[in-house]
Amino acid sequence: MKTDRNLEKETRAREALIMMEQNKYRILLQDLHCELPDEDVKSMKFLAQPLIKKRYLYQNIKDGLGLFEALEDCAMLSSSNLVFLSQLLETVGRLDLYAMINEEIQCDAISGEESLVCPFRKLLFNLHKEIPDNDLNRMRYLYGKVPKRATVEDPLDLFAFMIHDHSLTPENLSHLKRILSEISRQDLVEEILIFEDTVVQHQCNYLSFSKQIPGVVFQTASIESSSFSSSSQ
C-alpha cells in the first residue's frame, strides 16, 4: 500500500512532467511564430475565423502568437491538442512547420484525423492562390459592394466582404461563379462546381464531424453565421 510520502512524490513528479510539457509547448509555439510571415498568418486567420467567437481576439490577430491565443481560447489548441494547428499549417502549405510539430512533440492524434478545416474556407483559400492582381481588381469592380476606401489586398479580403454581405456562403456560390465567369476564369468556376458536387453541405458545419474533440462544444448554427465585419479582416 502506498504511503502518503510516496503519493506526494508521485504527485510532484506528475506536476513536474506537466510543467515540462507546457514549457516545451510554449517554446514550440514561439518557434512557429518566428517562422510565420504575415501572409501565412492572414491565411490561417481566414481559415480559422468560424471557430473564433470573440471579436476582440480575432481583431487582435496580428501575428502567430495572436493566432495561437485565439485558438487556445476556443479550445482548439493546447499542449495535448495540436491537430487543428497542424491542419492549418498543412493547408497553407507550411509542411516544414507541420513537420516541426511532429518532431518536437509526440502527438499521435495529428496524423490520420478528419480535417477540422472547413471545406468552404479551404476552397476559397485555394481559389485565392490562383487569382492575380488584375483579376482581383476586375472582381472587386464587378462585385461593386466594397467601399472605395476599403483595403482589398488580396482575394481573401474580397471573399471576406462577400461573406459578411451574405453574398457568399457554403450553400450559395452562384454570385462568385458569375463574377469568375465574367472575367473568363472558367477554370476556377470548375473548381467550385467540383466542390458543389463532392462536398456535402453539412461538412461545412463542425457538428458534422464524426470525431468530436473532448471539451469542445460547437455551435449548431452555420459556421459562417458568426463571421465578423469585413473591416476586421
Residue pairs with C-beta under 8 A, 6 or more apart in sequence:
2 10
21 79
22 79
24 79
24 104
24 105
25 78
25 79
25 105
28 100
28 101
28 104
28 105
29 64
29 65
29 68
30 65
31 100
31 104
32 64
32 68
32 89
32 97
32 100
32 101
33 63
33 64
33 65
33 68
34 64
35 64
35 94
35 96
35 97
35 100
36 44
36 63
36 64
36 94
36 97
38 63
40 92
40 94
41 61
41 62
41 63
41 64
41 66
41 67
42 156
43 91
43 92
43 125
43 156
44 67
44 88
44 89
44 91
44 92
45 58
45 61
45 67
46 121
46 124
46 125
46 156
46 159
46 160
46 233
47 88
47 91
47 92
47 117
47 118
47 121
47 122
47 125
48 67
48 70
48 71
48 76
48 84
48 88
49 58
49 121
49 227
49 228
50 118
50 121
50 206
50 223
50 224
50 226
50 227
51 71
51 74
51 76
51 84
51 206
51 223
52 58
52 70
52 71
52 73
52 74
53 74
53 219
53 226
54 70
54 73
54 74
55 228
55 232
57 66
57 69
57 70
57 73
58 70
58 228
58 232
59 228
59 232
60 66
60 69
60 70
61 67
61 70
68 77
68 85
71 77
71 84
71 85
72 78
74 216
75 81
75 213
75 215
75 216
76 84
76 85
76 116
76 213
76 216
77 84
77 85
79 105
80 107
81 109
81 213
82 101
82 105
82 107
82 110
83 107
83 109
83 110
83 113
83 116
83 213
84 116
84 117
85 101
86 98
86 101
86 102
86 107
86 110
87 113
87 115
87 116
87 117
88 117
89 95
89 97
89 98
89 101
90 98
91 117
91 122
91 125
92 125
101 107
101 110
102 110
102 111
113 211
114 209
114 210
114 211
115 122
116 206
116 209
116 213
118 170
118 204
118 206
118 223
119 170
119 195
119 199
119 203
119 204
120 169
120 170
120 195
120 199
120 204
120 224
123 191
123 192
123 195
123 199
124 155
124 156
124 159
124 168
125 156
126 191
127 155
127 188
127 191
127 192
128 154
128 155
128 156
128 159
130 187
130 188
131 139
131 154
131 155
131 185
131 188
135 183
135 185
136 152
136 154
136 155
136 158
138 182
138 183
139 155
139 158
139 179
139 180
139 183
140 146
140 152
140 158
142 179
142 182
142 183
143 158
143 161
143 162
143 167
143 175
143 179
145 161
145 162
145 165
145 167
146 152
146 158
146 161
150 157
150 161
150 230
150 231
151 157
152 158
152 161
156 233
157 230
157 233
159 168
159 176
160 227
160 230
160 233
161 230
162 168
162 175
162 176
163 169
163 224
163 227
163 230
164 227
164 228
164 229
164 230
165 230
167 175
167 176
168 175
168 176
169 222
169 224
170 201
170 204
170 222
170 224
171 201
173 192
173 195
173 196
176 192
177 189
177 192
177 193
180 186
180 188
180 189
180 192
181 189
202 208
204 222
204 223
204 224
205 218
205 220
205 222
205 223
206 218
206 219
206 223
207 218
207 220
219 225
219 226
